[in-house]
Amino acid sequence: KKKRVEKMLDKNSLIPLYVQLENLLLEMIESGELKVGDIIPSENELSKNYSISRMTAKKAIDNLTIKGFLERVKGKGTFVIGKEKKIELPLNRLRGFTQKVKEMGLIPKNIVPILERRKADKKLAKLLGIDENEDVWYMERIRQIDDTPAVFEQSYIAISLLPNLTRKDLMSSKFEYVRSQGLEISDSDREISAEIPDDYVASSLHLKRNEPILLAECITYLKGGQVLEYSTIFYNQKKYRFKLYAD
C-alpha cells in the first residue's frame, strides 16, 4: 500500500522545492512512517499533491535513490530500501553550529586547510566595501561532526579588520574571535541554491561528484552596516539535514 505524504511544501522558502520534498520523504523514513519495503507515491502523484512539476518530484526521488534510501523497480514503482538517521543543523545560524552539535552529544571540529593573504579584485572589493587591491584574508574551513564533514566554507575578510588573525583562531568559533577583537556582529544576507559541487568541494565534503549540496552565498555585517565577511558555504546533505530557523 502506498504511503501518502500529508505535510505541505513552503513555496515562499529559500530552500528549493525538490530539497523540501526530499527532506519530507526522509522524515517519513526516519520516523518509521515509511518502512523498508513500502512503495512511495509516484512522481505524478507527488506532482499533483503538491502542485509541483513532475521534474521537481523526479529530482527529489533521484537524489534519494542516489543516496541509497530508495530503489526504482521497473513496472512496479519506487520502494524504501534504507533508513539512516540524519542530524538536523541550523542553515541560517552557523554561529550556533558548535553549540548545537555539543547539545546532541557529538564532537564538533574545525579544520583550516588555508589561511592566506590575497589582493581584493574589483568584484570582491565591491562586496566587502573596500578598495581594489586592498589586502584580504582568504580562508577555507571544513566543519566536521565526529570526523564527518558537514560544512565547507570559503571566506574573505579585510585584513584591516582582523590584522592578527591566525589559523588557531579559526579552529574554534570564528565569530567569538571577532567579538574578542571588539567588533559587534549584526546580521547577514544569505542567498541559497542547490548545486552539484565541483570535484574540489565534493572531495572536501567526502561526497561523490554527482551528490547535490546546498550552497549559500553570505555577506555578514557588523553593527553600523560595515561588511565583515563574504562567504560561500557548502552544506553536506548526505548525513545532515539543514533547517531554516526564524529569528
C-alpha positions in Angstrom: 0.0 0.0 0.0 1.3 3.4 -0.9 2.0 5.9 1.9 0.6 9.4 1.5 2.7 12.5 2.4 0.5 15.0 4.1 2.7 17.9 5.1 2.9 20.8 2.7 5.8 22.4 1.0 6.6 26.1 1.5 6.8 27.8 -1.9 8.0 31.0 -0.3 11.0 29.3 1.2 14.6 29.9 0.1 15.0 26.1 0.1 14.3 24.6 -3.4 11.1 22.6 -3.6 12.8 19.4 -4.6 15.0 19.7 -1.5 11.9 20.3 0.7 10.2 17.2 -0.8 13.4 15.2 -0.4 13.6 16.1 3.3 9.9 15.5 3.8 10.2 11.9 2.5 13.3 11.4 4.6 11.4 12.5 7.7 8.8 9.8 6.9 11.6 7.2 6.5 13.3 8.2 9.8 10.1 8.3 11.8 9.1 4.9 10.5 6.0 6.1 8.7 7.7 4.9 5.6 9.3 1.5 6.3 11.7 -0.7 4.3 9.7 -2.3 1.5 7.0 0.4 1.3 6.2 1.9 -2.0 6.2 5.7 -2.2 3.8 7.9 -4.2 4.7 8.1 -7.9 6.2 11.2 -9.5 2.8 12.1 -11.0 1.1 11.7 -7.6 3.6 13.9 -5.8 3.4 16.4 -8.6 -0.4 16.5 -8.3 -0.5 16.5 -4.5 1.9 19.4 -4.1 1.3 21.4 -7.3 4.9 21.0 -8.4 6.3 19.9 -11.7 6.9 16.2 -12.4 10.6 17.1 -12.9 10.8 18.5 -9.3 9.3 15.3 -7.9 11.7 13.2 -10.0 14.7 15.2 -8.8 13.8 14.5 -5.2 13.3 10.8 -5.8 16.5 10.6 -7.9 18.5 12.2 -5.1 17.2 9.7 -2.5 17.9 6.9 -4.9 21.5 8.0 -5.3 21.8 8.3 -1.5 20.6 4.7 -1.1 17.2 5.3 0.6 15.0 4.4 -2.4 15.1 1.9 -5.3 13.2 2.1 -8.5 11.7 -1.3 -9.7 10.7 -1.2 -13.3 6.9 -1.7 -13.8 6.2 -1.7 -10.0 7.3 1.7 -8.5 9.8 3.1 -6.1 10.5 1.4 -2.8 12.1 2.3 0.5 15.3 0.3 0.9 17.2 2.1 3.6 16.9 4.1 6.8 19.6 6.5 8.1 19.1 8.9 10.9 20.1 12.4 9.8 21.4 15.1 12.1 19.5 18.4 11.9 21.6 21.5 11.9 20.8 25.2 11.5 21.0 26.6 8.0 20.8 30.2 8.9 22.6 30.1 12.3 26.1 28.9 11.7 27.1 30.9 14.7 25.2 28.3 16.7 26.8 25.3 14.9 29.2 24.3 17.7 26.6 24.7 20.5 24.0 22.7 18.5 26.4 19.9 17.9 27.5 19.7 21.5 23.9 19.6 22.6 23.5 16.4 20.6 26.4 14.8 22.5 28.6 14.9 19.3 32.0 16.4 18.8 32.4 19.4 16.6 35.8 20.1 14.9 37.1 22.8 12.5 39.8 22.1 10.0 41.5 25.1 8.4 43.3 23.9 5.2 44.0 27.5 4.0 44.5 31.0 5.6 46.4 33.3 3.3 46.7 36.9 2.3 45.3 38.0 -1.1 44.6 41.2 -3.0 40.9 42.1 -3.5 39.9 42.2 -7.1 37.2 44.6 -8.3 34.3 42.3 -7.5 35.5 41.3 -4.1 36.4 44.9 -3.2 32.8 45.9 -4.0 31.3 43.1 -1.9 33.5 44.0 1.1 33.2 47.7 0.7 36.9 48.2 0.4 39.4 49.5 -2.2 40.6 47.3 -5.1 43.9 45.6 -4.3 43.4 46.0 -0.6 44.7 43.1 1.4 42.2 40.5 2.5 42.3 37.2 4.3 41.2 34.2 2.3 40.3 31.2 4.4 38.8 27.7 4.0 37.2 25.8 6.9 35.8 22.3 7.0 33.3 21.9 9.9 33.2 18.3 11.0 31.0 16.3 13.3 32.6 13.2 14.7 35.1 13.3 11.8 32.4 13.6 9.1 32.4 16.9 7.1 29.1 18.8 7.5 30.0 22.3 6.1 32.8 23.6 3.8 33.3 27.4 3.9 35.3 29.7 1.7 35.5 33.2 3.2 37.1 36.7 2.7 37.6 39.3 5.4 39.5 42.6 5.1 42.8 42.3 6.9 42.4 45.8 8.3 39.5 44.4 10.4 41.4 41.4 11.8 45.1 42.1 11.3 46.3 39.4 13.7 44.1 36.5 12.6 45.7 33.1 12.8 44.7 29.5 11.9 44.4 28.7 15.6 41.7 31.4 15.9 39.7 29.7 13.2 39.9 26.3 14.9 37.2 27.2 17.3 34.4 29.8 16.8 35.4 32.5 14.3 32.6 34.8 15.5 33.7 34.5 19.1 37.2 35.6 18.0 35.6 38.6 16.0 33.8 39.7 19.2 37.0 39.3 21.2 38.5 41.9 18.9 35.9 44.5 19.9 33.7 44.0 16.8 30.0 43.5 17.1 28.3 41.3 14.5 24.9 42.5 13.3 23.2 40.3 10.7 23.8 38.7 7.3 22.3 38.4 3.8 22.1 34.8 2.6 21.2 33.5 -0.9 20.7 29.7 -1.0 20.7 27.4 -4.1 21.0 23.7 -4.8 24.1 22.8 -6.8 26.2 19.8 -8.0 29.6 20.5 -6.4 32.9 20.6 -8.4 35.5 18.0 -7.6 37.3 20.1 -5.0 34.2 20.8 -2.9 32.9 17.2 -3.3 36.3 15.9 -2.1 36.3 18.4 0.9 32.9 17.1 2.0 33.7 13.4 1.2 30.9 13.2 -1.4 30.7 11.6 -4.8 30.7 14.0 -7.7 27.0 13.7 -8.5 25.7 14.2 -5.0 23.9 17.5 -4.6 24.7 20.1 -2.0 23.1 23.3 -0.7 25.2 26.4 -1.5 24.8 29.7 0.5 26.4 32.9 -0.6 26.6 35.1 2.5 27.5 38.7 3.4 27.9 39.2 7.1 27.7 42.8 8.6 29.0 44.5 11.6 26.8 46.8 13.7 26.7 50.1 11.8 26.5 48.4 8.4 30.2 47.7 7.6 30.8 44.4 5.9 32.7 41.9 7.9 32.9 38.9 5.6 31.9 37.5 2.2 31.5 33.7 2.2 30.4 30.8 0.0 29.2 27.9 2.2 28.6 24.4 1.0 26.3 22.0 3.1 26.6 18.3 3.1 23.2 16.8 2.6 24.3 13.2 2.8 24.4 12.8 6.5 22.8 16.1 7.7 19.5 17.9 7.3 19.6 21.7 7.4 16.7 23.8 8.7 15.9 27.5 8.5 15.1 28.9 11.9 13.0 32.0 12.4 14.8 34.9 14.2 
